[in-house]
Amino acid sequence: MVDVGVVRGLVRDLGVAGRGEGAAEALVALGGGAVEGLVRELANEESSVDWRPLAAVLGRVGGAAAFDGVLRGLASAVGEGSRRRPGFAFSGFGAAALDRCTAALSHPAPHVRLAAVRGLQRCGDGARSVVTELLPLLGDPDHEVGREAQHALVLQGEHVVPLLRRIRERGPGRLRARALTVLAELGGETALSRADVAAIERLVRVKLPDDRPEGMWACWNHWIAVPGGDRAGIMRTLGLVDPRPVTFALGNDIVDSDSHGFGPEDPYDGYERVFVTPELDGWTLVLGAWCDPCGEERRDDVLRLCTELSARYGRAHAYYYGGQGDG
């Protein structure tokens, strides 16, 4: 039988310099008998013991006792603060807890479902076997759970595309919106059906008459500014082809996605996609990493293009501004 007082003392020693390593070894040696004390401390948001050594010992103890103990602690925690620490531990068991993470996807408490989805993301290739269990969470009544399931499916890669297309075609309806988002993130337009592309184009046409300018919010902003509103002439001078109407929100989102490398597989392909605004206070802006006047890949071409634009429109400016205030 494990002495509760001894366990409590060892748990506290985890947070004491010079004692932590020895306390961890002693707790691991106690095995399942130490789990309750570790979980109790983990769930105490006012604890002076950092959650990381607690979670590390629980991970080393492993097995059903450790996982189920953390699950109980997480499920019974009340309030965001008391859930955070056991949630981190619950999500960190990795591939060894694949089956239990999968079972927790259907737990009645949304914060447990959220931790389970995050845990599956740490299971590596093993998570591929439970994609069908993840799909229903795209329609989870809790927004955060649904968003995390969406992110987890994006990380699974293109092998989930057929499943998502089937949802788009056949339902259930509550999953269709996020399924479309995952498809778009995984493969862009090429991952979408003709019906979905047509629906998106129709939605853009409906929104455009009331569309209003939005500020640029990408971490790295590159743009060319040209006087006037001759969009067609500016695009011809720049050699831009295949224009597609977009809202400001969509244009900014594409620019941000490409700047983070989330666009086409070849990053330089992403540089060929830009957002050309309507005339704004006497200027037309062309936004995107393709307009970068500073980077070695594009600066010579951007200088040449600005010279050509300047010859036609009187002047043209190219800018870079970064999220660290550089540029």
NORQUI-V487696 format. One line per field, one symbol per residue. psi: psi as a letter, one per 30 degrees, with the letter a starting at -180 (. if undefined). A space follows every 10 residues. Layout:
# NORQUI-V487696
psi=???
This chain:
# NORQUI-V487696
psi=kkjeeeeeee eeffgkkffe eeeeeeeeef bfffeeeeee eefjfgkfkk feeeeeeeee eaaeeeeeee eeeeefkkle effeefeeee fgfaffgeee eeeffgkfke feeeeeeeee fggbfffefg effeefffgk fkeeeeeeee eeeeffafff eeeeeeeeef aleffeeeee eeeeeegbef flleeeeeee eeeeeefefg kkkklkglej kklkkkkagi eeeeeeefgk lhkkklleee eeeeeeeefg ggblejffee fgkljjllkj hgkkkjklff gjfekeefee eeeeeeeeee eegelkkklk klfggl.
